[in-house]
Structures are given as structure tokens and as C-alpha cells.
Amino acid sequence: MTRITAVGFILLTSVFSASLLVGADDTWIPLFDGKTFEGWKASENQGSFRIEDGAIVCDGPRSHLFYMGKDGAARFKNFEFTAEVMTTPGSNSGIYFHTEFQDKDWPSKGYESQVLNSNRAEPGNAYVEHKMTGSLYAVRNSWKAPASDNEWFRYRIRVEGKTIRVWINDQMTVEYTEPETPFRPNSMKGRVLSTGTFALQCHDPKSIVRYRNLRVQRLPDNLPTPGTPPADLKLEQQLVELAERNFPLMDLHVHLKEGLTLEQALARARVYGFTYGIAVNCGLKMTLPNQQALDQFLKSAARSPLSYLAMQAEGREWMELFSKESVKQFDYVFTDAMTWTNDAGKRMRLWIENEVEVGDPQHFMDMLVDRIEKILNGEPIDIYVNPTYIPEQIAARYDELWTTPRMDRVIAALVKNRIALEINDRRRIPSPAFIKRAKAAGVKFTFGTNNGGPADLEHLQYCLDMIKECDLQPADIWIPKE
């Protein structure tokens, strides 16, 4: 796929912002009068919908409420739709568009915009839904809820030509342009743009969701497509297949470096349907070297409801440098074994050649595994990143030096301390052999880039390849705060 530069992100954002002003006639059509179901028609289990305090309440067995219009033939192509939504804990729902009335089952035509702000695990059911509010369901998902249960939030959907955009509380969660021949699994062949109406989903008896202030603005049918469709259709198929499988696609090791801004990173994440974890380096001689610098960062740093914030704990001194209270303000903490002191008392940073003393490679590896065990057993972290990294001087001997006994010692420490293992895209580590052994032992995984700036923030291709080669499943993935 063609790499998108930081300048490209800015231009793309400008184009989309300008397109909001094109073709709108400022005429908003109310879809719900707050009192009756005039213009609406429910499918199976019609009693699953009621009106309460000016809102449509979804509460009961599966059913879908379709907007038919006064003439029963409501149809929209290009439009902007807005509504206010409130979920209760664990409640699942959705807003369909370009759909049509169907008297039972899940609507087969059109797209669904997901409504789900908290997961619900049920005894005896291994499936846990991870596609959260703001997702273009099973095509481009958001893996972190951008809103909270029991609070009204704003939902906005806009279709122009082949481009779909979704906002939650004015934060864009989806920016997807449909390819000319979109790949869709057999279960979702009808999930394409055409024309149609809207529908609200009552998912199940435990999902209680409210909708109010539903309205739509028609846009001209001949509006141009403002976005650019995916160029790499092989990658697009991978992404859609994984999105449909409910496979959490998160890059939890992203750095805002070399001019990369948070908004540019979020725009990049939307291209692939990823959720990012923005990591800041905290430790001796790092971006945040002491408690004062960390306090200032936590006070002033911009945060987005669409991304996580991570502490990258650097060096072995980090626990002495930062208070437990400030560490808890991050969504998760990770570290690596790339900074440690050898048996001769030399502090080494393994990625800097003139700071590393390898000596006998076998002895070096024994020291490395010993330090990894000490880190995993002694430091309160969630993820072990840049795993199995060895210095460039001996990198060509990776498979020889990472013996089965050494792998198993690290894996045992991960299991013992319930620490997730990063599959690192930039360095293409750990090896498939290591991942397979870790999976068999019950280790959870994360994906991470560890980018140096915007130029090497790619699309997790090594991680995507490892999903297939190592038979990783959605349940194998670690999710922050779940």
C-alpha cells in the first residue's frame, strides 16, 4: 500500500472538512416525533420497542425498527444522520443505513454502525463482542468505546458517494471509502452502499438502549466521493476478514515522534480500522526523565477517547523515578529488556552498538534471559515489548541463540505474572516458534509497531501474518482494562 505521509494526513483532513459544506441544503428531516412510532415499522417481536420520555427504548427479544416514512417508501442515498443515544452496561445495539425492511433475522442489506460501550461476558458463551460504538460493523471497527454507559452521546453518520464517515461526540471513528469491488465474507454480502433506509436494532433482552432526536439531512445524489478507496485489495481482504471475526486490531505501541501528531495518528488508524495506544517514554535520559516531567505531561497532554495512553517504562530505575499514583493514570504500562546492567556492572542499551558488550554469545544470552526473568517477576507491567530482541552483532544467530529452554523460561515468567507478549511489527519478533510456544502455554498477545515517526507507522503486516501462521484467535489478544 502507498505510504501516507504526515502532510498527506493534513491535506486529507482538509478535504474532508471542506466536503462537509458541499451540497447541504440545511433542511433537516425529523425521523421521530418523540411520542409515536409514526413512520416506523418493527420486524419480529414488535413489543421490543417502546417510547419513554421522548425516546425510543430498545428492550426485549431481537427485533429491528425500520424507518419507512409517511408514505412507507423512505429511501436515502447521500445523507447526514444524527441521533442521541444512551446505553446501559453490556447493552448491544446498532444503527443500520442503506437497508430495507426485513420481517425477521438480522438485516442483510446495508451497513450497521455499532452501539456498544461495554462488553458482556456470559457463562458458557466464549464469544465476547469487541466491536465498540462508532464501528462500521465488521468492516472498520473501533476497539475502544468512545462513550460511556448511562450517558447520552451524539451519533453522526455521513455518506457521500462511496465514502462513509462516523462521529461519536464529534470525534471521527470511521473514515472508509468503499472499493469498486469490495470484498465481503459470505455472511455479509449485502454490506455495501446502494440506497435504502434506517433501522434501529434491539439486540437481545439484556440490551436496553435509548434513541432520541433522530434526524436526517438529504444530500444531492450526485455528490462526488471525497475519500480514496483502499489500494491494496489483498490487505483490505485481510482487514475485513479479521474485522468480521471480531479480532481486535490494536497497535498498542505507537509513538508521537518526528512531528507525528495525535490527530494524524488517529487518521492513520482509521485507514485500517485499528485502535492505537499512544506510548510515552518514561525513564532515565528519556522523554519524561523524572516525576516533575511526568506530572507536567499528565496535566497538559492531549488525550483522545479513541486511543489508549501507555507508559513505556524505560530502564530498570523507573519504579524509583515515578510514583505509583501517576503510573496508574495510564491505561497500561509496558517495558522491554533492552536496558540492563551486565555481570561486569556495565549499563547497556542493546540497540546502541557502542554501549553493548556481547562477548561470548552464549554467556550473553544467559545473562539476557536472567534479566528478562527478573524484569517480568519484579516490575508491575502489563506487556513485555520488543521481546526476544538481541543486538545487531548477533541478530543473524537469532534462531540458534533463542533455544527452546531459553524460550520456555521467558514464557513461564509471562504466564506466572499474567503479562502479555507483544508481537512487534517493526522488528518482526518474536519468531513464529516463540509465538506458538507462548500460545500453547496460555500467554496473551498484543500488537505493536514501536515506530520512530510517521514514516514507519505501517499496517502491522508481520502481526497479521502471525495471526494466520500461529493460528491466533480473538481470545488470545490482551485488551487494556478488560
N, C-alpha and C positions, 0 to 999 in steps of 0.2 A: 504493500500500500504506500502511496506517496506520503512522505512525511509532511506534517503540517507545522509550520514554524510559529513562533510567538507572534510575529507580525501578521501571519495568516489568521490567527485567532482573533486579533483585534479587528481586522477587516471583515471577517465572517460575522462577528458580533455586530459591527456597524450595519452590515447589510440586513441582518435580521431585525435590528432595531428600526431601521428605516421602513422595512416592509410592514411594520405594524400600522403605518399610516396610509398604506396604499389600499384603495378600494373600499374602505369602510364608509358606510352612509349614516353612521351614528344612530341607526334605528335598531333598538333592542326589543326583541320579542319575548315577553314573559311566557314561560312554559308551564308555570304552576301558579294558581291564584291564591294559594295558602289556605284554601277552605275546602275545595272539592277536587275530585280526580277528573274534572272535565278535560278532555283531550288526551287522556291516558288510558291504557288498556293492559291489564295484568294477564300473565300466562297462567300456568298451573299454580294451584294454591293461592287463589286471589286474596284470601284472608291474610296473607303475609305482609300486606301493606295497610297502613292506617295513617290518618292525619292527626297531628297533635301539636298544638301551639304553633301553627303556621308552618309545620314541617312535615314532609313525607317520612314516615318511620318504616324501615325495613325490619321486620321482626316475625320470623316464622320459618316454615319449610321453604326449600328452594323455590324461587319464583322470579320473574323479571317483569318490570313495569315499563311498557313501551310508550313513548310519546307519539300519538297518532295525529294530533292536531284536530281542529274543529271539523275538518272535512274527512278525517280518517286517512289522509294520504300525505302526511308530513314527510318532506324529503329535503335533505340538505347535502350540498357538495362542499364548497368552501365556506367556512364559518368560524366564528369565535363563540365559545360556550363558557359560561361561568356559573358557579354554584357555591354555596356554603355547605360544608359537610361536618358532621360530628360522629366520631366512632366511640364505641365502648371497648374496654380491654379485650383483645383477642378477636375482635369482630372483623369479618372479611366482607367486602362488597366491591362494586365496580361500576363504572360509567361506560356504557357502550356507545359508539358512534358509527355512522355508516352501516347501521344494522337494519333489520326488518323484523316484524312481528313473527314470533315462533311460539306455538302453543305449549311446548314443553321442552325440557332439557336446557343446556347452556346454549345461548345464541351462537350460531355457526357463521354468521355473516358479520363482518366489520371488526373493528378493533375494540379492545377493552382497556380503559385506564383504571389501574388498580386503586383500591381503597383498603388499606390495612396498615395500622400504626403500631401493632404489637403482635408478636407471634403467639400461637396457641398450640401447645403440645398436648396430645390426648393419649391416655393409656391404651396400649395395643395398636396405636397407629404411628408408624415410623415417619410418616410424612409431616414435615413442618414447613409451612409456606414461608418463603424468604423474599418473595417479590412484594415490595412495600409500596405504600402510597406514592403516586406520581409515576409508577412504572407504566410503560406501554406494554401491557402484559404479554410476557413470553417472547417479546421481540427486542425491546430495550428496557431492561429492568433497573430500578433503583433499589439498592440492597440495604439502605438505611432510611428509616422512617423520617420524613422531614417535618412531621407534625405530631401532636400528642393526642392521646385519647381524652375524651370528655371535654374537649375544647373545639369550638367552631374554627374551621380553617377554610381558606379560599382555594377553590379548584378552578383552573382555567385551561381550556383546550383550544388550540387554533390549528386549522387545516388550510393550507394554501397550496393548490396544485398537488404535488406529491410530498410536500413537507408537513410533518406533524410536530407540533411543539406543545409541551405541557408545563404548566407552572403550578406550584403549591406555595401559597402565601407570597406570590411574586418572585419565587425562586425557580428558575427553569430546571426541570428534571429530565426532560426529553427533548431532543432535537434530532429528529430522524427523517431522512428523505428516502422514500421507498424506491428501490431499483426498478428498472424496466421489467425485469422478470424476477420478482422476489422469491427467494427460497422459503418454503413453509413446510413443516412436517405434516404428515397426513392428518393429524388431529386438528390442524388449524389452517387448512387450505383456504378458507374464506376470510382469513385475517389479512385483507388487502383493502386499499382505498377504492371507493367507487362513489356511490351516493347512498343515502339512507337516513335513518332517524336515530334517536337516542333511546337508551334503556337504562334503568337502574336495577341493580342486582340485589336480591335478598338471597344470601348465600346458604344459610342454614339457621336452625332455630337458636343457636348460641351467638349469632351475629346480629347485633342491634345497631343500626346505623341510621342517621338522620340527614335529610337533604332539605334545603330551603333556598329561596331566592334564585331559582333556576331560570336562566335566560340565555338567549342566543342572538347573535348578530349575523345575518346573512352577508356573505361576501360575494363579489362577482364570480361567476363560474369560470371565467377565462383568466383568472389571476395566474401569473407565471409561478413556477416553482422556485422559491428563493434559495433552497439548500442544494447541496451536492450529494448525490447518492453514493453509497459505498463503491469503491473502485475494485477492491479485492473481493470477488464474489466467493472465493474459497474460504477466506476468513469470515465473510458475512455468514456463510452457512454454518461454520463452527460456532459463531456467536449466537445465532438464532437457535441452533440445536441445544446448546448449553442453557440458554435463557428459558427455553421451553421445558427443559429438565429440572428447572428450579436450582441450577448450580450457581452458588454465589460467586460472582465475578468481581472480586475486590482486589485492588492493588493497595496494600497497606503499608507501603514503603516508598512514598513519594516525597521528594524534597523541592521546596520553592527556592531554587538556586539559579544563578546566571540569568536573572531577570524574569524568570517564570513567576507569574502572579497566581494568586488563588483562583481568580476568575478564568484565567487561561487554562489552568489545570482542570477546573470543573468542565469547561468547554471540551477539553480533550477527553475527559471521562465520558461525556455524553455521546461522543462519536462511537464508542464501543459498548455502551451500557455497563460501564464499570462504576464502582464506588471507590473513591480514593481515601486513604489515610495519609494525612499530611504530617510528616515527621520533622521534628526539630532536633538538632544535635546538641546534647547537653553533657558537658564534661570538660575536663581539663584541656585547655587550649582549643576548645570548640566554640560553636556559635554562641552558646549560653554557658560560660565557664564557671559561674558561681550563682549563689542564691539570689543576689541582687539582680543579676541579669535575667534570671528566670522569673522573678516577681514582676519585673517590668514587662517582660514578654506576655505573661499571663494577663496582665492588666490591659495591654494595648493591642494585642494581636487580633486580627480579624478572624472570625470563625464562621463556618457555614453549617447550616443544618443538613447539608447534603454530603458532608465529608466528616471523617473522624480526625481527631488530633492525637498524635502519638509522640511520646518521648523516646528518642533514641539515646539510651544511656551509654555514654562513651567511657572507656577505661574502667579500671577496677575501683576508682576512687569515688564514683558517682554517688554512692549511698551516703558518703560523708559530706558531699558538697550540697546536697539538696534535701529539704525537709520532706517527711512523709506526706504532710498535708498538701504541699504543692505538687508532688508526684501524682496524688490522687485526682488532680484536676485534669489529667489527661485521660483519654478514653482507653489507652493501653500503653504498656511500656515494653520496649524490646531492646536487646543488646546482641552483640556478637562476641566472638573470641579472637578479634583481630588486634587487640591491645592487651598485652600482658607482660610480666617480668619473667625472664628465664632463670634457670638454676644458678647462673652466674651473677644474678642481680641486675641484668640489663633490661630496662623497659623497652619493649619493641612494639612498633605499629607495623603489622605484617604487610600492609600494602605499600609501604615506603621502603624501597630496596636498601638504602644506606642505613636504615635503622634495624635491619634484620640480620641476625646471625643464625644461619641454619646449621652449619657444621655437619655432623653425621645425620642424614635424613631420617633414619630410623629412630635415633635418640630424639630428634626434633619432634617427630610425630608422637612419641610417647609423652613428651612434655605438653604438646598441644592438647592431646586427649585428656591429660590430667587437668589442665587449666579449664577446658570445656566443662568437665565434670564439676569442678569447684564453682564455676560460674552458675551452672544450672542448679546446683544444690544450695548455693548460698545467696543468690541475688533474686529479689522478688520481681520477676519479669513474666510477661505473657507469651512472648515469641522469641525464639532464638533465630537470628537472621544471619545472612551471609554464611550459611552453615557449610562446614567442610572446606572452607577456604584455606588454601595453602599458598605460600609465597611463590612468586613467579619463578624463582630459581629452581623449584622442584615441582611446579604445576604440571609438567608433562608426565610426571610419575603418579598422578592422582590415583588411578585405579590400582596401582601396585601398593601405594602407601596407605590408602584407606582400606585396610584389611577388614575382613568380617569381624574379628574380635574388637577392633577399634570402633567400627560402626556400632556394634551391639552395646558397647559401653556408653556411647553417647545416647543411643536410643533408650537405654534403660534409665538414664538420668532424665530424659524428656518425659518418659512415662511416669516415673516416680513423682516428679514435680508438676505434672499436668501443664507442661509448656508446649506450645505449638511450634512447629518447624516450618520455617519459610522456604518455599521454592523460589529461588532468586533468578529472575529473568535475565538480568544484565550479565551475571557471571555464569549462568547455566549450571547452577549447583543447587542441591546435591545431585549426585548421579541417579539414574533410574534404579540401580541396585540398592542404593541407600533408601530411596523413597519407598520402594516395595517392602523392604525390611521394616521400615518405620510404620508403614500402613498395617502390616501384619501384627505389629506389636500394639496397635491402637492409638498411635500418635495422630493428632490433628494437624492440619496444614494451613498455611496462608500463602498468598502470592505476593511478591514484591519486586519492584524494579531497582530501587536504590539509584535513581537517576542522578546525573551530575548537573542537569539543567533541562531545558525544553527539548534539546536536540536528541537526547537518548531516552526520552519518555515514550517507549514503544507500546506494543499491544499485547504484552505477556505471551509471546508466541511459544517460548520454552515451557511456560506453565501450562498453556493449552495443550501442547504436545504431551506433557507428562500426565495430564488427565486421562488421555487415551492409553498411553503406553503402560501406565501403572494402575489403570482401572480405578481411578479415584471417583468417589461418589459424593453427592452433596453433603452427606452426613460426615464425611471426612474433613470438611472445611471448618476451621475455627472462625467464629464471628464475634467481634467485640461486644461485650456486655450482654451476651445472650445466655 
